[in-house]
Amino acid sequence: MNEKLKYTLMVAGMVLSWSIYYAVSKVVVGATGSPLLAGFLLRSAALVFLTVQLVLDGSFSRLFHQGKAVFILVVIGVFGFLLDLFANLGYQYGSLSTGTALLKTDVLMVNLATVMIYRKRLYLSDWLGTGIMLVGVLLVLGVDFGGMELHPTDLFFLLSAACVSINAFIIKAAQEKYHEDADMISYYNNAVVLLLFGCSALLAGDMRADAVGTVPGFWWLVALGGLAQTGIYFFYYRNLKHFEVWLVKLYLLLMPVVSCFIGVFFLHEELTAKKLAGILVVLAGAAVILLRARINREGKPG
């Protein structure tokens, strides 16, 4: 397969998997009334798919021969749990609009880290494309700019965004320094997050039999969510190995666009003029990023 086509499909798979996961997660959280229990169930389903994947390709035994790399694999899982925990705490004490906006700052954090820490050069068009895509994403998500207020507890959203950003670089380091493949990272990440969600749900008293199976096809939804989570691991980690972190993060800004259409066709949500305008703005920003080589052929990095 042509290399360019291969990674175009990898990016599309990543965006689609993440969009499906968030749509399913939203339904499962609503059905159980507990983000902790929902996280535990979805990661449990993902564990099944990940185990089957490793058994079929003969890699399962490698789980127990990771040596010193186990430490960084566990760290990735801890950050994976923290990013969810901080976001949930933020939504518990803050507003949806503010949280949605602040969680998207992970893109800017990654850009800054790319320039200041990793000494990579980004063009002025890269920053412009990033800004345009962010504005479009916030329009698609229906963020109420006029009603936004900042409170001390909104720090949780920034902490979540920071965890997302840090974890992406740790995953890339695990691949480059320890030569860990995506499947090993995925399995350990999911196992650690599953364990932490399970313990948290137990401590919170959310691990109750009457909290599950409250909507038609509940367990099929959990299975779909687990499959989507497996897809996230498969595509996201491979894209991180191939692309720069900042570019992968920008591709993920296409996710709310796909989620919007999933909401319209499957969750009876409305495609408003504001959302449609946001989609067009996101695509315009993406075009600026995709044309960066042509735009900056004779330009200087900014």
VORO-860015 format. One record per residue: x, y negated, z negated of N, C-alpha, C in turn. Coordinates in steps of 0.001 Angstrom, whole numbers, padded with zeros to 6 digits, always signed. Each point is the difference from the previous one (the first is absolute). Last residue first. Example, Ala and Ser with C-alpha at 12.3 -4.5 7.8 and 13.67 -1.06 7.14 Angstrom:
residues 2
+012850+002250-007080+000820-001190-000060-000770-001090-000730+000290+005720+000070-000890-001190+000000+000900-001200+000000
END
This chain:
residues 302
+008223-030892-011694-000405-001084-000870-000131+000461-001401+002854+001381+004906-000777+000410-001171-000323-001183-000877+000596-000801+005197+000845+000260-001146-000852+000422-001169-000771+000489+005676-000186-000803-001205+000984+000377-001082-000897+001922+004484+000992-001058+000027-000080-000882-001243-002716+003826+000339+001091+000419+000858+001120-001034+000019-004460+000376-002421+001270-000442-000556+001214+000395+000827-004570+001125+001253-000087-001387-000468+001373-000534-000400-000468+004557+001233-000131-000873+001164-000010-001470-000413+000134+003245-003395+001223+000122+000803-000046-000937+001199-003847+000352-002832+001127-000707-000638+001267+000048+000851-004815+001690+000437+000729-000686+001072+001253-000698-000512-002962+002313-002940+000350+000984+001015+000817-000614+001135-001730-002810-003476+001018+000915-000528+000476+000968+001086-003526-002922+001052+001221-000791-000216+001137+000902-000481-004278+001880+000394+000590-000225+001319+001302-000787-000112-002621+000660-003855+000689+001238+000381+000687-000159+001350-002745-003501-001512+001234+000072-000783+000821+001222+000361-004221-000391+001942+000875-001055+000527+001341+000003-000727-003369+002864-001543+000554+000495+001261+000931-001027+000637-002342-001263-003898+000955+001072-000313+000682+000496+001266-003505-003064+000535+001184-000663-000544+001082+001034-000333-004193+001576+001413+000696-000638+001120+001281-000690-000466-002816+001860-003269+000587+001066+000815+000809-000585+001157-002502-002968-002689+001173+000504-000702+000717+001085+000793-004122-001628+001543+001048-001007+000200+001298+000456-000650-003717+002649-000750+000400+000120+001392+001110-001000+000329-002003-000217-004240+000836+001198+000120+000521+000163+001423-003016-003501-000786+001254-000257-000717+000941+001185+000112-004393+000354+001700+000819-000844+000874+001357-000286-000645-002349+004516-001584-000341-001417+000070+000923-000745+000962-001767+005137-001031+001129-000644+000680-000365-001460+000228-001801+003645-003929-000310-000908+001096+001281-000596+000595-001158+005042-002498+000429-001372-000257-000220-000843+001247-000755+004950-001004-001096-000958+000225+000375-001432-000393+002741+004166+000191-000445-000465-001312-001057-001101+000092+002088+002174+003904-000279+001096-000938-000555-000448-001353+001199-002950+003852-000584+001206+000615-000432+001068-001003+002070-004201-001399-001150-000323+000849-000692+001276+000481+004024+000336-002508-001089-000488-000836-001264-000264+000800+003928+001133+002289-000482+001172-000734-001194-000386-000864+002222-003462+002167-000826+000766+000937-000524+001284-000643+002938-002642-002551-001204-000787+000290-000937+000780+000922+004294+001691-000949-000937+000218-001110-001319-000731+000235+003534-000731+003020-000557+001343+000194-001044+000290-001086+002271-003994-000485-000768-000065+001244-000680+001342+000254+003027-000460-003638-001328-000564-000280-000877-000111+001246+004549+001625+000578-000897+000910-000718-001367-000623-000312+004028-002052+001960-001061+000376+000929-001056+000873-000681+004026-001390-002132-000998-001071-000024-001113+000249+001018+003891+002785-000375-001075+000354-000936-001043-001104-000131+003938-000621+002594-000905+000924+000683-001185+000353-000899+003424-002545-001879-000815-000792+000920-000972+000886+000773+003102+002059-002855-000988-000744-000785-000901-000843+000900+003639+002240+001948-001032+000971-000401-001115-000709-000772+003771-002535+001083-000812+000252+001186-001114+001000-000291+003218-001057-003340-000867-001161+000244-000918+000241+001194+003329+003269-001134-001122-000028-000938-000959-001139+000326+002815+002193+003978+000302-000819-001166-001245-000077-000886+000230+004353+003038-000097-001454+000129+000558-000697-001241+000100+004826+000313+000299-000450+001364+000061-001523+000125-001124+002261-004119+001326+000470+000395+000411-000574+001349-004313-000848-001697+000996-000719-000801+001418+000415+000386-003611+002296+001942+000133-001340+000569+001019-000832-000774-001093+004242-001633+000759+000142+001241+000179-001348+000685-002638+000165-003876+001399+000266-000331+000862+000169+001244-004705-000655+000557+000620-001163-000635+001486+000241-000260-002821+003577+001744+000315-001066+000965+000788-001148-000630-001299+003770-002744+000655+000503+001207+000458-001144+000908-002566-000935-003949+001354+000459-000310+000759+000366+001278-004500-001070+000520+000767-001188-000399+001447+000391-000278-003046+003470+000804+000365-000709+001225+000818-001251-000284-001793+002339-003616+001070+000793+000606+000493-000654+001285-003748-001866-002018+001182-000286-000810+001215+000774+000532-004140+000920+001964+000463-001332+000401+001248-000399-000781-002114+003996-001198+000611+000153+001323+000550-001336+000493-002424-000007-004002+001267+000691-000192+000747+000190+001312-004336-001805+000145+000927-000955-000615+001373+000608-000221-003430+002786+001526+000372-000937+001054+001003-001032-000524-001842+002962-003116+000900+000722+000905+000482-000907+001129-003245-001682-002897+001267+000129-000725+001030+000700+000887-004341-000253+001638+000630-001322+000016+001356+000040-000698-002643+003802-000149+000516-000166+001354+000695-001353+000140-002198+000897-003991+001257+000749+000068+000587-000013+001400-004235-002173-000749+001067-000604-000812+001329+000723+000183-004752+000262+002061+001278+000282+000650+001200-000529-000758-004279-002296-001573-000014+001138+000934+001371+000176+000663-000063-002134-004878-000472-000420+001317+000030+001206+000928+001466+000345-004528-001201-000821-000138-000520-000541+001324+004000+002882-001747-001090+000603+000764-001285-000798-000044+003232-000870-004048+000316+000448+001355-001232+000585+000672+000300-001536-004614+000424-001150+000801+000290+000374+001448-001211+002953-003781-001170-000706+000503+000364-001202+000866+003327+002716-002226-000644+000770+001067-001175-000762+000604+004394-002398-002210-001294+000566-000394-000644+000699+001183+004306-003030-001571+000020+001347+000569-001254+000744-000454+001313-004450-001481-000709+000007+001289-000072+001379+000636+002168-002033-004210-001271+000716-000149-000803+000086+001279+004554-001836-000942-001106-000954+000110-001360+000657-000183+003993+002576-000025+000104-000959-001106-001158-000990+000006+000310+003081+003601-000270+000697-001257+000002-000955-001179+001270-001668+004184-001438+000288-000009-000404+000715-001284+004585-000799+000734-000702-001260-000257-001509+000213-000082+002751+003656+001220+000222-000360-001410-000774-001259-000371-000095+001312+004534-000685+000971-000836+000121-000339-001475+002392-002568+003141-001438-000286+000088-000780+000950-000907+004591+000770+000384-000244-001242-000748-001478-000399+000047+001414+003784+002506+000192+000249-001429-000345-001244-000826-000025-000414+004704-001084+000876-000453+000081+000229-001504+003543-002278+002069-001190-000856-000082-001201+000790-000504+003937+002426+000800+000190-000916-001126-001233-000887-000187+000046+002903+003723-000054+000775-001245+000123-000903-001225+000481-001867+004376-001387+000376-000282-000125+000726-001334+004349-001088+001493-000774-001217-000247-001416+000353-000423+002777+003492+001432+000354-000476-001338-000797-001242-000366-000585+001687+004345-000475+000973-000989+000285-000476-001419+001574-002605+003705-001467+000012-000100-000472+000889-001137+004571-000056+001148-000382-001244-000684-001505-000013-000236+001654+003515+002553+000423+000149-001395-000410-001223-000824-000796-000147+004648-000879+000976-000639+000367+000233-001468+002572-002910+002965-001292-000570-000380-000857+000966-000794+005317+000601-000276-000967-000137+001085-001351-000442-000549+005232-001010-001770-001255+000685-000292-000952-000160+001180+004729-001645-000930-000405+000811+001156-001225+000857-000301+002452-003468-002660-000094+001385-000479-000445+000969+001107+000618-004656+001032+001110+000320-000904-000008+001464-000426-003456-001724+002965+001304-000320+000567+001167+000445-000885-004632+000640-001296+000188+000627+001303+001421-000192+000526-001338-002051-004024-000004+001449-000208+000256+000734+001313-000565-004669+000140+001308+000355-000577+000105+001506-000221-004124-001738+001427+000974-000081+001098+001401+000376-000492-003381-000254-003214-000259+001126+000904+001011+000007+001140+000057-003649-002906+000526+001192-000676-000183+001230+000886-001842-004075+001467+001455-000016+000135+000636+001220-000687-004652-000571-000383+000329+000197+001413+001507+000052+000200-001732-001036-004279-000098+001416+000319+000373+000281+001453-000263-004484-001591+001179+000702-000528-000017+001462+000422-003782-002582+001108+001186-000441+000741+001241+000765-000431-004055+000726-002320-000132+000488+001379+001275-000311+000781-000327-001788-004297+000228+001445-000049-000084+000624+001394-001074-004574-000492+001444+000203-000188+000339+001491-000013-004524-001259+000145+000643-000307+001285+001507+000236-000085-002423+000411-003977-000356+001080+000913+000679-000196+001356+000423-003418-003136+000793+001156-000417-000280+001200+000908-002575-003837+000604+001361-000237+000482+000926+001153-000387-004377+000097-001637-000021+000159+001454+001397-000185+000587-000654-000792-004611-000069+001433+000297+000009+000247+001509-000297-004386-001805+001373+000485+000089+000028+001494+000321-003930-002489-001036+000267+000207+001421+001444+000426+000239-001783-001317-004306-000120+001433+000304+000204+000292+001490-000030-004555-001706+001204+000754-000397-000061+001482+000364-002802-003268+003091-000004+000252-001441+001257+000801-000354-002518-003139+004351+001113+000785-000522-000063+000097-001516-003812-000589+004221+000577-000616-001199+001094+000918-000525-003531-000802+004674+001148+000631-000649+000488-000811-001196-003636-000854+003372-000353+000498-001326+001154+000627-000753+000354-001775+004516-000538-001076-000834-000289+000434-001418+001472+003107+003357+001071-000904-000398-000493-001090-000941-001626+005014+001168-000621-001308-000227+001056-000967-000522+000237+004713+003160+000487-000712-001177-000630-001392-000071-000514+004055+003166-001038-000875-000558+000410-000734-001253+002361+003138+003198-000377+000489-001329-001033-000890-000690+001792-001240+004223-000675+001297+000176-000511+000524-001337+002630-003883-000071-001307-000280+000602-000801+001290+000167+004401+000350-001502-000827-000576-001061-001390-000371+000522+003202+001571+003115-000385+001070-000932-000920-000533-001090+001922-003109+003020-001027+000822+000629-000506+001100-000913+003617-002643-001442-001226-000815+000043-001142+000815+000592+004213+002017+000064-000520-000098-001365-001297-000796-000044+002364+000276+004100-000649+001269-000345-000598-000040-001399+002526-003717+001424-001242+000097+000779-000756+001278-000362+004291-000614-001905-000989-000944-000546-001337+000096+000708+003604+002559+001679-000409+000482-001323-001092-000881-000579+002040-001389+004006-000897+001134+000222-000517+000569-001302+003228-003371-000289-001250-000544+000548-001012+001114+000220+004325+001192-001344-000708-000648-001112-001340-000557+000471+002750+001806+003287-000390+001068-000921-000789-000566-001178+001967-002942+003154-001226+000604+000531-000490+001142-000894+004116-002063-000931-001099-000896-000363-001329+000568+000489+003763+003614-000832-000185-001187+000821-001148-000853-000532+003419+003349-002793-001338-000083+000575-000105-001302+000781+004147+003437-002095-000431-001277+000558-001396+000107+000614+002807+002550-004327-000499+000162+001358-000510-001348+000494+001919+001380-004464+000744-000812+000955-000384+000282+001453-001612+001676-004517+000569+000917+000988+000700-000724+001144-001970-002496-003609+000704+001117-000633+000712+000876+001030-002558-003900+001359+000856-000426-001109+000840+001133-000596-003178+000673+003747+000928-001087+000327+001018-000223-001112-003415+003265-000565+000732+000357+001215+001075-001029+000322-003051-000829-003496+001014+000984-000395+000858+000402+001198-003649-002836+000832+001025-000702-000769+001120+000950-000418-003750+001880+002181+000739-000885+000910+001146-000700-000719-002943+002565-002582+000865+000860+000802+000823-000839+000977-003242-002227-002546+001068+000500-000876+000999+000840+000778-003912-001461+002181+000959-001094-000166+001170+000430-000876-003479+003062+000508+000617-000221+001309+001059-001087-000087-002742+000950-003727+001072+000993+000145+000720-000170+001337-003939-002465-001462+001307-000659-000079+001143+001002+000098-004773+001019-000174+000605-000091+001325+001340-000723-000014-002777+000414-003887+000560+001313+000335+000694-000018+001363-002377-003857-001559+001296+000172-000658+000641+001351+000326-004398-001047+001706+001015-000905+000545+001374+000279-000595-003685+002398-001668+000222+000371+001387+001112-000842+000621-001502-001084-004359+000787+001228+000035+000353+000410+001414-002890-003679-000674+001364-000322-000430+000899+001227+000103-004570+000642+000911+000621-000868+001002+001451-000300-000341-002659+002492-003094+000314+000774+001186+000745-000855+001024+000395-001167-005279-001003-000010+001062+000493+000781+001212+001471+001047-005305+000010-001115+000943-001068+000147+001066+001000+003232-003571-000034-001295-000683-000085-001197+000946+000036+004592+001542-000796+000085-001224-000171-001364-000652+002817+000625+003802-001415-000065+000370-000904+000064-001230+004641+000477-000680-000295-001325+000540-001462-000160+000350+001570+004198-001338-000053-000914-001141-000325-001416+000460+000686+003220+003333-001252+000264-000715-000163-000917-001209+004064-000176+002402-001091-000529+000824-001345+000186-000701+003822+001871-002004+000007-001462-000101-001133-000621+000815+000586+004710+000272-000385-000407-001352-000091-001514-000118+001652+001940+004028-001448+000198-000152-000487-000512-001350+004590-000087+000798-000630-000941+000932-001523+000117-000050+002682+002999-002560-000062-001362-000555-000698-000973+000946+000892+004527+001372-001071-000077-000998-000173-001433-000509+003524+000854+002950-001256+000243+000700-001192-000067-000930+004346-000247-001768-000376-001268+000637-001307+000147+000775+001737+003898-001876-000382-000925-001076-000428-001342+000581+001738+003263+002978-001332+000348-000491-000489-000943-001079+004398-000488+001592-000944-000354+001063-001429+000285-000445+003441+001435-002820-000141-001462-000050-000995-000472+001056+001259+004522+000021-000916-000284-001107-000250-001506-000111+003168+001400+003134-001320+000478+000417-001051-000274-001072+004553-000892-000881-000570-001031+000869-001381+000414+000505+002295+003126-002711-000213-001246-000736-000668-001047+000877+001419+004197+001807-001270+000081-000734-000304-001321-000695+004130+001060+002346-001013-000786+000710-001347+000017-000710+003938+002599-001261-000080-001346-000584-001063-000876+000656-000799+004996+001076+001170-000520-000707-000229-001374-000599-002871+003268+002698+000213-001401+000353+001187-000636-000726-002729+004545+000498+001438-000115+000218+000356-001431+000431-004479+001901-000607+000686+000337-001247+001524-000068+000127-003093-000769+003644-000477-000864-001080+000818+000182-001270+000410+002677+004022+000921-001132-000145-000424-000970-001098-002604+003832+001460+001054+000351-000956+000975-001157-000227-003546-000310+003298-000478-000083-001379+001115+000258-001016-000164-000049+005089+000807-000947-000783-000328-000009-001490-001885+002276+004278+001068+000697-000704+000873-000874-000873-004160-000921+002694+001275-000281+000681+001208+000567-000754-004451+000718-001667-000047+000344+001421+001311-000276+000720-000559-001274-004583+000017+001463+000123+000063+000404+001479-000491-004572-001058+001349+000474-000315+000114+001521+000144-004277-002021+000652+000949-000484+001002+001402+000558-000235-003369+000837-003204-000216+000795+001216+001010-000394+001078-000021-002612-003867+000520+001341-000284-000129+000898+001224-001901-004291+000184+001459-000091+000031+000646+001367-000248-004710-000390-000371+000435-000143+001395+001527-000042+000107-001853+000134-004341-000334+001230+000721+000520-000070+001432+000356-003839-002663+000965+001018-000420-000240+001320+000738-003066-003578+000491+001210-000201+000804+001051+001058-000329-003904-000111-002583-000299+000499+001345+001226-000128+000900+000352-001842-004250-000098+001460-000114-000269+000629+001364-000023-004696-000397+001372+000515+000016+000023+001523-000153-004176-002132-000270+000537-000179+001347+001433+000525+000105-002143+000032-004255-000656+000923+000926+000598-000088+001401+001535-003038-003338+000377+001369-000343-000585+000996+001014-001261-004536+000308+001390+000177+000396+000481+001412-000248-004270-001146-001539+000013+000040+001463+001419+000227+000517-000567-000682-004589-000489+001320+000384+000012+000153+001518+001193-004212-001635+000969+000991-000463-000411+001412+000411-002854-003756+000826+001144+000028+000921+001021+001068-000392-005362-000022-001117+001323-000043-000624+001095+000044+001052-004828+000592+000683+000036-001103-000961+001346-000146-000680-001828+003110+003563+000472+000478-001306-000051-001082-001066-001346-000957+004511-000755+001189-000418+000393+000462-001390+002293-003642+002103-001380-000373-000317-000800+001173-000529+004351+000807+001532+000062-000814-001226-001409-000397-000427+000364+002209+004087+000260+000925-001106+000089-000750-001330-000504-002501+004032-001209+000785-000268+000192+000891-001223+003712-002475+001520-001030-000927-000463-001279+000750-000389+003516+002380+002039+000305-000322-001394-001061-000920-000593-000166+000999+004612-000431+001136-000822+000212-000299-001483+001576-003218+003000-001458+000091+000137-000547+001121-000875+004670-000505+000292-000611-001066-000798-001518+000027+000076+002439+003125+002630+000200+000248-001434-000684-001067-000846+000063-000458+004698-000940+001039-000423+000121+000230-001503+003101-002937+001894-001353-000585+000075-001047+001001-000480+004491+001391+000390-000165-000893-001140-001405-000598-000020+001171+002736+003664-000032+000792-001237-000256-000885-001206+000622-002111+004200-001285+000709-000064-000120+000795-001304+004099-002183+000896-001059-000988-000228-001355+000678-000158+003693+002745+001106+000173-000598-001328-001145-000957-000327+000236+001869+004340-000389+001005-000990+000092-000541-001415+001555-002708+003503-001461+000112+000064-000504+001008-001024+004630-000410+000495-000544-001205-000631-001523+000061-000023+002183+003423+002265+000302+000110-001425-000559-001193-000763-000264+000033+004709-000979+000915-000583+000231+000163-001502+003098-002497+002324-001271-000725+000095-001107+000838-000632+004198+001923+000469-000107-000850-001187-001190-000961+000067+000767+003020+003651-000019+000774-001236-000212-000899-001207+000699-001900+004273-001367+000498-000168-000131+000749-001316+004281-001441+001167-000852-001155-000264-001445+000422-000246+003174+003310+001295+000243-000484-001356-000923-001166-000369-001364+003979+003479+000714-001275+000031+000109-000579-001405-000456+005286+000589-000842-001199+000000+000881-001255+000000
END
